[in-house]
Amino acid sequence: MANPLDTDAGSELFGSYEAELKLVQADLNQKLDQIPELSGEPRKAAVRQAERALDEANELLDQMRIEKQNIPSSTRSKTNQRFRNFETDIDSLKRKLKSLSSDRKALFGNRYTDDPSTTDDQLEQRQQLLSGTDRLDRSSQRLRESQRIALETEDIGRGTLADLHTQRETIQHTRAGLLESEGYVERSVKTLRGMARWLQIG
């Protein structure tokens, strides 16, 4: 374990990191001692908590590594020794956590087994589930595509009907204009004929 804090050596900041690391280390030890008694979801939750504590310990080590460079050389050797002790302790806890995390049977409970045939059955069930999920996704995609095409077709149909209605109104207006022009022509012809007869009579 790391040596007790030597208040005569090192900066106050390094000492504060060291004290904080001791607390995190004690908490991590406690969590690791609890993990073997758990299984399934509670065990996985405890492993995650231990991983967060280990991350915090590593962050403190990084801060201490930086800060110890500011310690006077006359006392730095003692500080380096304490720092190496902490590194060794944290590395040991890291290996212990890794070992506890690799116990898949404890992590997954009765769902995990070392029997190859059972594992194959579970794998087949998983593959069937994934295959069914893929088919459902493809069916959903086809349905969404069909809905999209139907909506586009409906929009095109409305647009076509609107165009036809506009064309019908245009044709009707043109026909009315032609009929009106024919009336003008007919009246003009009558007028010209009347003038011609009047000239003949005159």
Salt bridges, closest charged atoms under 4 A:
GLU18 OE2 - ARG82 NE 2.86
ASP27 OD2 - LYS31 NZ 2.73
ASP33 OD1 - LYS96 NZ 3.32
GLU41 OE2 - LYS44 NZ 2.83
ASP62 OD1 - ARG65 NH1 2.78
GLU87 OE2 - ARG65 NH2 2.78
ASP91 OD2 - ARG95 NH1 2.24
ASP103 OD2 - ARG43 NH2 4.00
GLU145 OE2 - ARG148 NH2 2.23
GLU152 OE2 - ARG148 NH1 2.51
GLU154 OE2 - ARG158 NH1 2.86
ASP155 OD1 - ARG158 NH2 2.29
GLU169 OE2 - HIS165 NE2 2.88
GLU186 OE2 - LYS190 NZ 3.85
